[in-house]
Amino acid sequence: MVQQLRGVLRVRTWGGLVLSLLLGASYAAMPLFALLPQLWGFAAVSAISYGADAWLHRIEPSFIRRLAAFGMDRTLRFLARDALLLVLAERMDAPEPVLVAGLIVLGGQFGVLVFYGALHRVIRRMRTLPMAVRNLDMGGAGIPEAPAALLYRRYLRRLLHLDLPMHAGLLAGLATSHWLVTKAGYALSLALPALALLALAGQLRKARRMPGREEFIAEVNRQLAAYRPEVALYFSFAAVSRDFMYQVNMWIETLEQLDRRPVIILRERASFRYLSRTRLPVLCVPKADDVAELDMPDLKVVLYPGNAGKNVHMLRVAEAKHVFIGHGDSDKLASSNRVSKVYDEIWVAGRAGRDRYQRIRHAIDDAAIVEVGRPQLAPIRVHAHHVPGPLATVLYAPTWEGWSDDDCHTSLIPMGVDLVSALLGEGVRVLYKPHPLTGKRSPAAAQADRTVREMLAADNQRRQAGGTVGAAAGDLESRLREIRARIDELTGRESADDDAEQTRDARLPQDPGSDEWQALHAEWHRLYWNQIGPLRHDVITGQLPTLYECFNQADLLISDVSSVVADFVASLKPYVLTNANDLPDEEFRAAYTTAGGAYLLDRACTRLPDILRSVRDPAHDPMAPDRHSVKEYLLGPDQPTSMERFNTAVNALAETAVLHQQEHALDGVPSVPAPTPQPN
């Protein structure tokens, strides 16, 4: 029953559930205390509603969004509380002038709020540029400074809380029958929003100095002409959010090591905010018409980490060669999609990727497939360098439920809870890293995810398995926050609320910050794992710790058919594939390449004790030889390195593009005109 309630309310933590119930109880009690009337009871539940509301915004944003979906958004909650306060005042026979003035103040406050919101929207729209830019010198674009954060960011929260002087003043007047403090509270609650509105209105003139579309794009093209990009990473995703940006972020370090000059082109503004640190120029171009305006005559190779409809807006560039590089290598259908035929080449990690495409008969030409390895896997420690902890550490990383039930590959729904229960029974340490999209579509997956988290938390408490405690834990938390803040600063997210401001401040990177970036990440991970300790289970959901750092902590991976498994193969550690449908082993291994070196786990988890023996006693690890052959089949040879192969492939294709351009010029063949892009 409680679990169902948490699911309906979208509450993740027990503390959040308690606060949400307190918030609901306080709003249920306020009308009762207002009508009785009961002053001190109303004051108490009103204070509870303020506090619970503020904390829930910090720790349970999903619950706050759920309230808004039910029609109880923040503005309505504040309005209801203030209106009930006036009901209380009327029931306590407050003087009529006090009641009338209270109504005027309440109406004035919300009237100012309406005008403020409209003005804020006008300024925000005026400050919206056709592109957002990073790591190009945009100082000459003439972008005015953004309004002060106090006026511009999270303004609704600040304006609504300006009802506190009125609230406190009227309660004090009702308690003492002295109305001077009430008048002062009324004056403050009316004057402060009005002053804020006037201050924001003063920013309107500054916003009018924003450069026009043609002027701004001309400046971007001037900067691109100076940089002369040769390689572009192009990314679009219809439902883009931080959950999808790993598809771009995983390629950044690889791009930065190329011989040729790369640029990153994004199509959704949200993706710009979740981009990781890079010294490369970045363009976020939401409209197809503006993509067509980009002038990059030296562009030779365009790389696509995902298949998306908006890719056609870049595929129109006939002078460049277009390559699908994907965002992982797995046995899912997405890793051998017929749509990939539109690209000049498809780059895969190893022979397995080539064979996967060859199984799509008459779709992909074998000559168009190039094996380049997986340069991102360099940080993964191999089995020989791994130092086990006091407990066997199992990383359970299920994939997500998919877009529909037809292609559902996750083990979380049919067997995840039983699997984690069996692991706890075996006395191992569990690192649980669900896919970022887990539960987004399937309520059953969301429920299983919550149950697994609760099981791990309960087992931590039962075993008193903790990491660093006391004052030392507080110091570690503080240092971790400091490091994250600096990482965000290097990333460029500190001004992410206003793309125009970030573009205005964009400059050519003097210090790429790579050394500091790597050092900060290394320190953050060291402190984090020290804080967790070697015995405690952990649920990992954020960008840090990274997936590969989790690989380095684990003795064994349990996962589903996904690119996570293909990447883990690089470690040569034992790994397990879930066989939730209990297919015969031969049939399962024939269907999924990554199963060649895997232990297969049945739905009832009866094989788990024998599988764990391969970790506890490496002499009983019969799949070890198979993992070596599967690694080369999936990821290619160790020499030359993946980075060298990838760089060679880029250079070779760029040279091919130049040769084709020269052949067209000699033959007198005009360049293919770009089609007029359709509005999107």
GIDA-V386998 format. One record per run of one state. SS is the DSSP state (hx for helix, st for strand, lp for the rest). FROM is the first residue (numbers start at 1). TO is the last residue. Records with the same first field share a line. If there is no record, write none. Layout:
SS: FROM-TO + FROM-TO
This chain:
lp: 1-1 + 10-13 + 37-38 + 60-60 + 70-73 + 92-95 + 127-131 + 135-138 + 142-148 + 153-154 + 177-179 + 202-203 + 208-212 + 228-230 + 236-245 + 250-251 + 257-261 + 267-268 + 274-280 + 285-287 + 294-300 + 305-308 + 316-320 + 325-332 + 337-337 + 343-344 + 349-350 + 359-365 + 372-374 + 380-382 + 386-392 + 398-404 + 408-411 + 426-428 + 433-442 + 464-470 + 492-492 + 496-498 + 505-513 + 533-537 + 540-546 + 554-555 + 560-562 + 572-574 + 580-584 + 592-592 + 598-598 + 603-607 + 617-623 + 636-641 + 668-680
hx: 2-9 + 14-36 + 39-59 + 61-69 + 74-91 + 96-126 + 139-141 + 149-152 + 155-176 + 180-201 + 204-207 + 213-227 + 246-249 + 252-256 + 269-273 + 288-293 + 309-315 + 333-336 + 338-342 + 351-358 + 366-368 + 375-379 + 383-385 + 405-407 + 412-425 + 443-463 + 471-491 + 493-495 + 499-504 + 514-532 + 547-553 + 563-571 + 585-591 + 593-597 + 608-616 + 624-635 + 642-667
st: 132-134 + 231-235 + 262-266 + 281-284 + 301-304 + 321-324 + 345-348 + 369-371 + 393-397 + 429-432 + 538-539 + 556-559 + 575-579 + 599-602
